[in-house]
Amino acid sequence: MRILLSSAFIIASALAAQAGPVSFATGWQEQRLSLFSSNRYGFGENLTLESNGSVSIAWTRVARDSWGSRGASWSWRVDQSVPPTDLSVKGGDDRNISLYFVFVPENLAPGLEGANIRNLLGNSDVRIIQYAWGGNHAAGQVIPSPYAPPGQGVTIALRQAGTGAFNENVDLAADYARAFGGEPGALVGLAVSGDSDDTRSVIRASVGNLVLR
């Protein structure tokens, strides 16, 4: 639901993800989006996610040596799925699992390295690509965020709602150009989320083998 706009916060202070493979064992923290709503995350070799009529994100910072990343790959699995939704509809956009990639202009990245959530609220320089497993959209469709200001955040549909296990490989630079135009700046943050609060459904999912390149 409110995840995409709030994911601009994920470059708040946290331990850094390492270059190349990204560890899910350390450096991740949960960001609640509601006082009474929270997912359950497990951190280790994979990141596991359970969501029961709830929504939140788990986030980490990207180390400086990976700010120039222009591609990513990962594996993910869904054992229990939300129903299909319209990811363009505010308040009706539940999805099983999403990966967020947060970019800022390269010249601003050093100054935001230690920023906290309040410092980042309303930052118009942030650009967010969210890759989603859920909804009822065609694979590869670029969907403007119903929460972020125009031109600041998009969802790219990869898998429709349902169960299974898949490997993904994305071209961040090409998708950034499609979504926003131009070249991406520094990749400063990553996040994972599950969203089941609108449909009051249950998600059981996991993600692993995340590699930046």
Solvent accessible surface area in square Angstrom, and as a share of the most:
residue,aa,sasa,rsa
1,M,43,0.19
2,R,74,0.27
3,I,1,0.01
4,L,5,0.03
5,L,77,0.38
6,S,15,0.10
7,S,0,0.00
8,A,6,0.05
9,F,33,0.14
10,I,0,0.00
11,I,3,0.02
12,A,4,0.03
13,S,65,0.42
14,A,19,0.15
15,L,119,0.59
16,A,45,0.35
17,A,7,0.05
18,Q,111,0.49
19,A,46,0.36
20,G,22,0.21
21,P,96,0.60
22,V,10,0.06
23,S,48,0.31
24,F,4,0.02
25,A,59,0.46
26,T,91,0.53
27,G,10,0.10
28,W,20,0.07
29,Q,88,0.39
30,E,67,0.30
31,Q,39,0.17
32,R,126,0.46
33,L,33,0.16
34,S,37,0.24
35,L,136,0.68
36,F,187,0.78
37,S,18,0.12
38,S,35,0.23
39,N,10,0.05
40,R,174,0.63
41,Y,29,0.11
42,G,26,0.25
43,F,82,0.34
44,G,23,0.22
45,E,162,0.73
46,N,66,0.34
47,L,0,0.00
48,T,66,0.38
49,L,1,0.01
50,E,68,0.31
51,S,1,0.00
52,N,112,0.58
53,G,7,0.07
54,S,8,0.05
55,V,0,0.00
56,S,0,0.00
57,I,0,0.00
58,A,0,0.00
59,W,12,0.04
60,T,1,0.00
61,R,37,0.13
62,V,1,0.01
63,A,19,0.15
64,R,135,0.49
65,D,108,0.56
66,S,5,0.04
67,W,31,0.11
68,G,52,0.50
69,S,7,0.05
70,R,71,0.26
71,G,2,0.02
72,A,0,0.00
73,S,29,0.19
74,W,5,0.02
75,S,24,0.15
76,W,5,0.02
77,R,125,0.45
78,V,1,0.01
79,D,84,0.44
80,Q,74,0.33
81,S,31,0.20
82,V,4,0.02
83,P,61,0.38
84,P,89,0.56
85,T,13,0.08
86,D,56,0.29
87,L,1,0.00
88,S,52,0.34
89,V,72,0.41
90,K,135,0.57
91,G,37,0.35
92,G,24,0.23
93,D,2,0.01
94,D,0,0.00
95,R,6,0.02
96,N,0,0.00
97,I,0,0.00
98,S,0,0.00
99,L,3,0.02
100,Y,1,0.00
101,F,1,0.00
102,V,0,0.00
103,F,1,0.00
104,V,2,0.01
105,P,49,0.31
106,E,114,0.51
107,N,125,0.64
108,L,63,0.31
109,A,1,0.01
110,P,65,0.41
111,G,69,0.66
112,L,27,0.13
113,E,49,0.22
114,G,60,0.58
115,A,8,0.06
116,N,74,0.38
117,I,50,0.25
118,R,204,0.75
119,N,100,0.51
120,L,0,0.00
121,L,99,0.49
122,G,79,0.76
123,N,29,0.15
124,S,80,0.52
125,D,55,0.29
126,V,0,0.00
127,R,67,0.24
128,I,1,0.01
129,I,0,0.00
130,Q,1,0.01
131,Y,1,0.00
132,A,0,0.00
133,W,3,0.01
134,G,1,0.01
135,G,0,0.00
136,N,85,0.43
137,H,20,0.09
138,A,68,0.53
139,A,84,0.65
140,G,27,0.26
141,Q,79,0.35
142,V,44,0.25
143,I,4,0.02
144,P,98,0.62
145,S,12,0.08
146,P,40,0.25
147,Y,23,0.09
148,A,12,0.10
149,P,68,0.43
150,P,140,0.88
151,G,51,0.49
152,Q,15,0.06
153,G,4,0.04
154,V,9,0.05
155,T,3,0.02
156,I,2,0.01
157,A,1,0.01
158,L,32,0.16
159,R,72,0.26
160,Q,100,0.45
161,A,23,0.18
162,G,27,0.26
163,T,83,0.48
164,G,29,0.28
165,A,58,0.45
166,F,79,0.33
167,N,122,0.62
168,E,19,0.08
169,N,110,0.57
170,V,11,0.06
171,D,75,0.39
172,L,0,0.00
173,A,25,0.20
174,A,48,0.37
175,D,17,0.09
176,Y,21,0.08
177,A,49,0.38
178,R,134,0.49
179,A,25,0.19
180,F,45,0.19
181,G,41,0.40
182,G,54,0.51
183,E,143,0.64
184,P,5,0.03
185,G,11,0.11
186,A,3,0.02
187,L,0,0.00
188,V,7,0.04
189,G,0,0.00
190,L,3,0.02
191,A,1,0.01
192,V,1,0.00
193,S,0,0.00
194,G,0,0.00
195,D,0,0.00
196,S,0,0.00
197,D,19,0.10
198,D,47,0.25
199,T,51,0.30
200,R,170,0.62
201,S,21,0.13
202,V,35,0.20
203,I,0,0.00
204,R,106,0.39
205,A,8,0.07
206,S,22,0.14
207,V,2,0.01
208,G,3,0.03
209,N,109,0.56
210,L,4,0.02
211,V,51,0.29
212,L,6,0.03
213,R,134,0.49
